[in-house]
Amino acid sequence: MTEAEFEALRVFLKARSGLALSPDKRYLVESRLSSVCTRFKLESLSHLIREIRAGRAMALEKATIEAMTTNETFFFRDKTPFDLFQDVLLPKYLKERAASRRLRIWCAAASSGQEPYSLAMLLKEASARMPGWHVDIVASDISTDVLEKAKAGLYNQFEVQRGLPIRLLVKYFTQTGDQWQISPEIRAMVDFRYLNLLDDFSRLGSFDIVYCRNVLIYFDAALKADVLRRIASLMAADGSLLLGASETVLGVTDALTLDPAHRGLYAKTPAAGKPKMFAVGAR
């Protein structure tokens, strides 16, 4: 793979997925795309790149994007975002949405489903406090492969051991051979959809809570600002956004405002003259 070919691949990936590869990531490209070459019977990465540049191989383009997408996730990952949901956000919206009894949550870049399923289990645990409520959990990802896994709700022993409390494993999963199947009632709570964050996602509607964690770190500053602005436009006036522990909106966009009491939690920036709406329970 020549420098020109690598640059062409970088341009392709950024244009199609938002992934901004730095020049020192050639080793990552070679590692992840070797299996794609094998799958499509291509003798080299140079051949793969020529096929992509020709624009005639949609399946190859899709496989290349999916191979370069990071799908690292696990149940209750990083713990704090789920503690915030259980202890701060859910009480806030149970109070503020008491009249409508409706709550909408979006998990962007949901990968193989552990994040939305974690939220679904927390909601199921709180169901006694929510009679008559309707909760939508929309979970999206750019990879159709991981979405199929998420919809199946089938995880191996290693996957259920990463962050999932044994109490919830026993309560909401059934062992099938060496796999664990999440219960139909939890699977039914999540609506999985294909979505590229570069595309228009306004059709998803408005949301009270958005989880967009550990995906914007792969985008450049301009694209981060654009995606965050569009996410903010979908959030309710008192909506909440949760980013990854290493992510921030500071210096990126003024459409969102940091909740000073809770790391990783952001509110929609109010219009001039209106009070800020931080999460109830801030301390």
C-alpha positions in Angstrom: 0.0 0.0 0.0 1.5 3.2 -1.1 1.2 6.6 0.6 -1.2 7.7 -2.1 -3.3 4.6 -1.6 -3.4 5.1 2.1 -4.4 8.7 1.7 -7.2 7.6 -0.7 -8.5 5.2 2.0 -8.3 7.9 4.7 -10.4 10.2 2.5 -12.9 7.4 1.8 -13.4 6.4 5.4 -13.8 10.0 6.6 -16.3 10.8 3.8 -18.4 7.7 4.4 -18.2 7.1 8.2 -16.6 10.2 9.8 -13.6 8.2 10.9 -10.5 10.5 10.9 -7.4 8.3 10.6 -4.1 9.9 11.5 -1.1 9.2 9.2 0.4 6.9 11.8 -2.5 4.4 11.6 -1.3 2.4 8.7 -0.6 -0.6 11.0 -4.3 -0.5 12.1 -5.5 -0.4 8.5 -3.3 -3.4 7.6 -4.3 -5.4 10.6 -8.1 -4.9 10.2 -8.4 -5.0 6.5 -6.4 -8.2 5.9 -9.4 -10.3 6.7 -11.5 -8.2 4.3 -9.0 -8.9 1.5 -9.2 -12.6 2.3 -13.0 -12.6 2.3 -13.2 -10.8 -1.1 -10.4 -12.8 -2.6 -8.2 -9.7 -3.1 -4.4 -10.3 -3.3 -3.5 -7.1 -1.4 -4.7 -3.9 0.2 -3.7 -2.1 -2.9 -6.2 -4.2 -4.8 -8.9 -3.4 -2.2 -8.2 0.3 -2.5 -8.4 0.2 -6.3 -11.8 -1.5 -6.1 -13.1 1.1 -3.7 -11.8 3.9 -5.8 -13.5 2.4 -8.8 -16.8 2.7 -6.9 -18.3 -0.5 -8.2 -18.2 -2.7 -5.1 -20.8 -1.6 -2.5 -20.4 -4.8 -0.4 -16.6 -4.3 -0.3 -17.1 -0.7 0.8 -19.5 -1.7 3.5 -17.1 -4.4 4.8 -14.2 -2.0 4.8 -16.1 0.6 6.9 -17.3 -2.1 9.3 -13.8 -3.5 9.7 -12.4 -0.1 10.6 -15.2 0.7 13.0 -14.4 0.2 16.7 -17.2 -1.9 18.4 -15.8 -2.1 21.9 -18.6 -2.2 24.5 -19.8 -4.1 27.5 -22.7 -4.1 29.9 -22.9 -1.1 32.3 -19.6 0.2 30.7 -17.9 2.8 32.9 -20.7 2.4 35.5 -21.1 6.2 36.1 -23.4 6.9 33.1 -25.8 4.2 34.4 -25.6 5.4 38.0 -26.6 8.8 36.6 -29.5 7.3 34.8 -30.8 5.4 37.8 -30.1 8.0 40.5 -30.4 11.4 38.7 -32.1 11.2 35.3 -34.8 8.7 35.9 -36.1 10.5 39.0 -35.9 13.8 37.2 -38.0 12.6 34.2 -40.5 10.6 36.3 -41.3 13.9 37.9 -41.1 16.1 34.9 -43.0 13.7 32.5 -45.6 12.6 35.0 -48.4 14.1 32.9 -47.5 12.4 29.6 -45.9 9.3 31.2 -43.6 9.0 28.1 -39.8 8.9 27.9 -37.6 8.6 24.8 -34.0 7.5 24.9 -31.5 7.3 22.1 -28.3 5.2 22.3 -26.2 6.4 19.3 -23.3 4.1 18.3 -24.9 1.2 20.3 -22.7 -1.5 18.8 -23.7 -5.0 19.9 -26.4 -3.8 22.2 -25.0 -3.9 25.7 -25.6 -0.2 26.4 -29.3 -0.1 25.5 -30.0 -3.4 27.1 -28.3 -2.2 30.3 -30.7 0.8 30.3 -33.7 -1.5 29.6 -32.8 -3.7 32.6 -32.6 -0.6 34.8 -36.0 0.5 33.5 -37.4 -3.0 34.1 -36.1 -2.9 37.7 -37.9 0.4 38.2 -41.2 -0.7 36.6 -43.1 -0.7 39.9 -42.5 3.1 40.0 -43.7 3.6 36.4 -47.2 2.1 36.0 -48.7 3.2 32.7 -45.4 4.7 31.3 -44.4 4.2 27.7 -40.6 4.2 27.2 -38.9 4.2 23.8 -35.3 3.1 23.5 -33.8 3.7 20.1 -30.4 2.2 19.5 -28.5 2.9 16.3 -25.2 1.9 14.7 -23.4 2.1 11.4 -22.5 -1.6 11.4 -25.2 -4.0 10.3 -23.1 -6.9 11.6 -23.2 -5.7 15.2 -26.8 -4.6 14.9 -27.7 -8.2 13.9 -25.9 -9.4 17.0 -27.6 -6.9 19.2 -31.1 -7.8 17.9 -30.3 -11.5 18.6 -29.4 -10.6 22.2 -27.0 -13.6 22.4 -23.7 -13.2 24.3 -20.9 -15.4 25.3 -19.5 -16.1 28.8 -16.8 -13.4 28.5 -19.4 -10.8 27.3 -21.8 -11.4 30.2 -18.9 -11.4 32.7 -17.9 -7.8 31.7 -19.8 -5.5 33.9 -23.1 -7.4 34.2 -24.1 -8.0 37.8 -24.8 -11.7 38.5 -28.2 -10.8 39.9 -29.3 -9.4 36.5 -27.7 -12.2 34.6 -29.7 -14.8 36.5 -32.9 -12.7 36.3 -32.8 -11.6 32.6 -30.8 -14.2 30.7 -31.2 -17.9 29.9 -28.1 -20.1 29.2 -28.1 -21.8 25.8 -25.1 -24.0 25.5 -22.1 -21.8 26.0 -24.2 -18.6 25.1 -26.5 -16.5 27.2 -29.8 -15.3 25.7 -31.3 -12.0 27.0 -35.0 -12.3 27.8 -37.6 -11.5 25.1 -39.1 -8.8 27.4 -35.8 -6.9 27.5 -35.1 -7.4 23.8 -38.6 -6.0 23.0 -37.8 -2.8 24.8 -35.1 -1.8 22.3 -35.6 -0.7 18.7 -32.4 -1.2 16.8 -31.8 0.8 13.7 -29.1 1.3 11.1 -27.8 4.9 11.2 -24.7 6.7 10.0 -24.2 9.8 12.1 -23.0 11.6 9.0 -26.5 11.3 7.6 -29.6 13.3 8.6 -31.1 11.7 11.7 -33.9 14.2 12.3 -36.4 11.5 11.4 -35.7 9.8 14.7 -37.8 12.5 16.4 -37.1 14.1 19.8 -35.4 12.6 22.8 -35.3 13.2 26.5 -32.0 11.4 27.0 -29.2 10.7 24.5 -26.2 8.4 25.1 -23.5 9.1 22.5 -20.4 7.7 24.1 -17.0 7.0 22.8 -17.7 7.6 19.1 -17.0 11.3 18.6 -13.4 10.7 19.6 -12.9 9.2 16.1 -14.2 12.4 14.4 -12.4 15.6 13.6 -13.4 18.8 15.4 -15.7 20.1 12.6 -17.6 16.9 12.4 -17.9 16.6 16.2 -19.4 20.1 16.3 -21.8 19.3 13.5 -23.0 16.0 15.1 -23.3 17.5 18.5 -25.3 20.5 17.1 -27.7 18.1 15.4 -28.1 15.9 18.5 -28.9 19.0 20.5 -31.6 20.0 18.0 -33.3 16.6 18.7 -33.2 17.0 22.5 -36.1 18.2 24.5 -35.7 21.6 26.1 -34.7 19.9 29.3 -33.0 17.0 27.6 -29.8 15.3 28.8 -26.8 14.1 26.8 -24.2 11.7 28.1 -20.8 11.5 26.5 -17.8 9.2 27.2 -15.5 9.9 30.1 -12.8 11.4 27.9 -15.2 13.4 25.7 -16.4 17.0 26.1 -18.3 19.7 24.3 -16.1 22.5 25.7 -14.5 24.3 22.8 -16.4 22.2 20.3 -20.0 23.6 20.4 -22.1 26.0 22.4 -25.3 24.1 21.7 -24.8 22.1 24.9 -23.8 23.0 28.4 -21.9 21.0 31.0 -23.8 20.0 34.1 -21.2 21.2 36.7 -22.3 18.5 39.2 -22.0 15.4 37.0 -19.1 14.6 34.8 -20.1 13.5 31.3 -23.6 15.0 31.5 -24.7 17.8 29.3 -27.9 19.9 29.0 -29.2 21.6 25.9 -28.1 25.2 26.1 -31.1 27.4 26.8 -32.2 30.2 24.6 -31.1 33.7 25.7 -33.0 34.8 28.8 -34.1 31.3 29.8 -32.8 29.5 32.9 -30.4 26.6 32.5 -32.0 23.2 33.1 -29.5 21.0 34.8 -30.4 17.6 36.1 -32.5 17.4 39.3 -30.5 16.2 42.2 -27.3 18.1 41.3 -25.1 18.6 44.3 
